[in-house]
Amino acid sequence: MPVLITVEVSDISSDSAISGGEISSDGGAAVTSRGICWSTTENPTILNAKTTNGSGTGSFTASLSGLLPGTTYYVRAWATNSVGTAYGNQVTFSVPAVLPTLTTAAVSGITGNSAISGGNISDNGGSEVTARGVCWSTTENPTVLNAKTTNGSGSGSFTSSLADLAGATTYYVRAWAENSVGIAYGNQVSFSSSAALPSIMTVAGNDILPNSAKSGGVITSDGGSAVTARGICWSTFPNPTVANSKTNNGTGTGSYTSSLTGLSAGTSYYVRAYATNGAGTAYGDQITVLTDGNYIQLRDATLGNGIDLVLMGDGYIASEITSGEYQNDMEEAMAYFFNMEPYKTYAAYFNVYVVFAISDESGISNLTTTKDTKFNAKYNSASGSKMITDASTCFTYALYPPVSDLRETTIILVTNSSRYAGTTYLYSSGEAVAICPKSTAKAPYDFRGIVQHEAGGHAFAKLADEYTKKEEAITASDLADLQLWQNSYGYYKNVDVTSDLQTILWHHFIGLPDYSYVGAFEGGYYYTKGVWRPESNSVMVNNIQYMNAPGRELAVKRIMSLAGQAYSFDAFKLKDKMELTPATKGSGLDIDPSRFLPSPILIEVR
């Protein structure tokens, strides 16, 4: 048998290489043929791929062809004589991987902002394709640094969706595929998108009047087709179109302002900007315009018949409403109302509405400055805390929400002022308006204290003031008025003109261990003598965040009555939260007589 060796492989390319052999002995019989053989498995023979390179002994060179990238091959030289075929030593080499081979699919499904393409990877280049897709640009030979899709991995065909295209624009597209060597691209194809709808945003305006409002739009792109009409459209139903009320504000891109007219007070309108081009009509995002007298509901009663609490503001101009300041102030007042017992425990019995009221001027009138405001709220003195308002207009606006009965409705009028003051209008028939400025004074003379004293104490619970400012006994005239409102209308039953604990109005609390702090404390209803209150401290004295026990009971009795449910003292006691901690009761707070809020304005309805 011949004796030979295999020459190391050289000149390796993606599909070919050079090897050979050296035959040192013919084994005693002439070598009739020789060459190299190779395979992807070890110990190849002439039954595998091979070359034939002449005869005889000595060295020879052979070329391996038809190799696959990324593949390891085993190679041996061979020589044949009359005895048989001998093989040289085995050598190995690897063909390097190359970029994938792929084509780009023709573009179809073309619209103004999208299209369909894809690709076919016919050869992975000897290395697995780990990512593939299409890329596109408005300039030739796009790469993955431009817009692209990623559509899985592996060889074969795939489909891609091109999105966010500009209308009426020429695009260049190439499929791409990535393996360990790098990224390869298919042939380039091009297409032109159709005209697309314009790109438009709706803009909210600040000018809101009883029967009109401002809005507008910004057109950032015409979609590749000229904008021939633009404006705003509106309706009382969501998603208005140009088939509803609309304006026409010229042509072209850019920003514009529109006026909504013919609106009805107390109505919500849905507004969208629109723009029309050759592709059709596009709409901006929807906004809601609140006209004067419009309302929203902040709380929905889940117990009883639903007791109506209506909040509205005076001295707020349109921009203070659209900025959210108005609603934030109303929500703050509501939070204060329900942050004192018993309202905290019984909050589920209340419906709460906010009515939007637009004033022509911001702020509140006083003795030297007159503001044109919706409800004509005014400070009644240069430095005092009494206020007046147009209560009849308050009642008109309180009827915009679906309140059941104004006589059973508590109105909180938040005035757009930081001055400490507050006054409640109390009607013998049940109506009430609590004027509550946004006081920035130190507690307990802040906004919280005013809301809890005026709205929680006077307006809803119908409680009397318990502070004193007259160093004398109650006069016969004031005694008669007090007893009239107590006996005829059921108001002011948190004070009494007797100290007899057997007959005093809250005598049923006396002697109960849980209410040991309830008694008869002289001084109340503005007089130091001849009138008694149930406890030493209370929200009706100096606005602390605490309503005394008989006051809480009076509030709960009214809640149960308006809710259409029966009241019992035993049930009251089970749910009563006394909140006796010093911080809550305001122990240690100085009582400043100059800060006492004024007595309610009482209107007897006959």
NUFI-608802 format. One record per residue (C-alpha): y, x, z; residue in one letter. Coordinates in steps of 0.2 Angstrom, whole numbers, plus 5000, padded with zeros to 4 digits. Layout:
! residues N
YXZa...
END
This chain:
! residues 606
500050005000m501850064996p502850135011v504650085011l506250035022i507549905020t509349955018v510649875029e511649735022v513449765016s514849675006d514549515015i515549365007s515449175010s513949164998d513349334993s512849505001a512149684995i510549755002s509149854994g507649974999g506950144998e505150174993i504550345000s502750324994s501750214981d500150224992g499150304978g499450164965a500950144954a502350024961v502449884948t503849784955s505049794970r506549704977g507149614993i506749445000c507749335013w507649185023s508449095038t506849125047t506149285052e504949395042n505349325025p504149355010t504149354991i503849164993l505549145000n507149194990a507049364982k507649484969t506549594957t507349764955n506249864943g504749974948s504250144954g504750234970t506450284976g507950184981s508650024974f510049904977t509949714976a511149574977s510849414988l511649264981s511749074985g512049105003l512748975015l514349005026p514049015044g512149055042t511149195049t509849275037y508349395039y508049525025v506649635020r506349755005a504649734996w503549834984a501949784975t500549894968n498749864963s498249854981v499549724986g501349694992t502149795007a503749755016y505049865024g505849835041n506749675044q508749675045v509849525049t511649475045f512749325046s513749245033v515449205040p516049015041a517448965029v518648825029l517948645025p518048575007t518748405006l519748284995t521048154998t520747974995a521947874984a523247774993v523047584994s523647435005g525447495003i526747385012t528547425017g527947525033n526147555031s524747615019a522947665018i522147825013s520847945020g519748085014g517948155010n517348315018i515948375006s515648545015d516048595033n516148775028g514748825039g515548765055s515648595063e517148495058v517948455075t519448345069a520048265053r521348145046g522748135034v524548195035c526048145026w527848185023s529348145011t529148325005t527748404996e526248485004n526248405021p525348485036t524748425053v526448475059l527148315050n526548145053a524648135054k523148035059t521648095068t520048005063n518548075072g517548225067s516048285056g515848285037s515848135025g517148005021s518447925033f519847805031t521647825039s523047705042s524847775039l526047685050a527947685054d528447715036l530147695029a530347565016g530547604997a530147795000t529047914991t527748005002y526548144999y524848135008v523448265011r521848245020a521448375033w519948445042a519748575055e518348685060n518148855069s518948945055v520548835054g521248685045i520948645027a521848525016y521348415002g522248374986n523948304987q524248124982v525848024982s526447844983f528047744986s528147625000s528747444997s530447395004a530247355023a531047235034l532647305042p532547385060s533747285071i534147265090m534947125099t536547165109v537047055124a538947025126g539947005142n541046855137d540146705143i541146545144l540646365148p540346325129n540246495121s539646675123a539546835114k538146935107s537747045092g536647165084g536347345079v535447375062i534747555062t533847545046s533947435030d532147465027g532447535010g533347375003s535147325006a535447205020v536247055012t536446945028a536546975046r537046885062g536346805077i535346645079c535046545095w534146395102s533646315118t531846365114f531146545113p531046645097n532546565087p532646595068t533946575055v533346395053a534146365070n536046385075s536646555068k538146655063t538346765047n539246925050n539247015034g538047135026t537447315028g536847425042t537747465059g538347365073s539247195074y539747065086t539446875085s540146725094s538946585100l539946425100t539546235104g538546285119l538146155133s538546205151a537046225162g535946265148t534846425144s534946485126y533746615118y534646735106v534046855093r534946965081a534346945063y534547045046a533946995029t533547115014n532347104999g530847115010a531346965021g532146935038t531947035053a532346995071y532847095086g532247075103d532546905112q533846895126i534346745136t536146685138v536646595154l538046475151t539246425165d538246295176g536546375171n535346395185y533746495190i532546455204q532146595216l530946505227r529746355224d529246255240a527446255243t527446135258l528245965260g529345875248n530446035245g532046055254i533446115242d534546265245l535846305232v536746465230l538346495219m539746615218g541546605217d542746735210g541446815198y541946845180i540746845166a540447035166s539947035185e538646895180i537946985165t537847155175s536747075187g537947085202e538046895204y536246865205q535947015217n537246945229d536446775228m534746855232e535546955246e536246795254a534546705252m533646855261a534846845275y534646655277f532746675278f532746825289n533146725305m532046605314e531546475312p531946495293y530846645292k529346545298t529746385288y530246465272a528846385262a529746215264y531246275253f531646265235n533046395232v534146385216y535546505210v536946415199v537946525188f539846495189a541046595179i542746615185s544246675175d544746805188e543746915199s544046905218g544746765230i546446695233s547446725249n549146675255l550046805243t548846815228t548146675218t546546695208k545946575195d544246545201t542946415198k542946335216f544646385221n544046465237a545546535247k545846625264y546946505274n547946635283s548546815282a547246885294s546146745301g544446695296s544646515290k544346475272m544546325260i543746275244t543546135231d542046055239a541945925225s541746055212t540346135222c539445975223f539645955204t538846125201y537446095214a536845955204l536446065189y534746115197p533545965200p534045935218v533445775225s534945725235d536545815239l536545735257r534945835260e535545995251t536346155259t537546245248i537946425251i539546475242l539646665241v541446725238t541746885229n542746975243s542347095257s543547025269r542746945285y542946755286a541846595283g542046415285t540846265283t541146095276y540145965285l539945785280y539345655291s538245595277s537345765277g538145865263e538646045268a539546185259v539446355269a540846475262i540146655265c541146805259p540246975256k540947045272s540847235274t541347235292a540247315305k538847205311a538747065318p540347025307y539547075291d538846975276f537246945286r538046875301g539146755291i537746685281v536646655297q538046575307h538846475293e537346425282a535946435295g536846375310g538146255304h537746195286a535846165288f535446145307a537146055310k537446165326l539046175335a539946335339d539446405356e540946525359y542446495369t544246525366k545146395376k545246435395e545246255400e544146105401a543746005385i545045885381t544745695381a545145695362s543845835358d542545765369l542745595360a542545695343d541045785350l540145635356q540545545339l539645675329w538245695341q537845505344n538345435327s537745575315y536545685326g537545845324y538045975337y536645935349k536546125354n537946095367v538145965380d539445905392v538345895407t537446035417s536145915424d534545995419l533645835420q534645745407t535445885397i535045875378l533746015379w532945965396h531245965389h531346155388f531846175406i530346235417g529246295403l528646475406p528846525389d530646465389y531246525406s532846595398y533446415393v534646335405g536446275406a537746405403f539546345405e540646375390g540446315372g541246205358y542746315361y543046275379y542646375395t542446225405k541546055404g540346105390v538746195392w537646295380r535746325381p535746515382e537046655385s536846735367n536646655350s537046665332v538346525336m539246635348v539546795338n538446795323n536946895331i535246875322q534646755334y534646565336m534346495353n532746395357a533546215356p534446275340g532846325332r532046155337e533546065329l533346165313a531446125313v531745945316k532845935301r531546035291i530145915295m531245765292s531745825275l530045885271a529345705274g528245775288q528145715307a528845825320y528045855337s528745965351f526946035354d526846085336a528546165336f528046275351k526446335343l527446405328k529046455337d529546635336k530746675350m531146855345e531746895362l531947085360t533747145365p534047215347a533747045340t534646945353k536147075351g536147125370s537547245373g538547185358l540447165362d541046985359i542747005350d543646835351p544746885336s543146885326r542546705330f542246605314l543246445313p542546275317s541846185303p542846065292i542145895297l542245755285i541745575290e541045475276v541245295279r
END
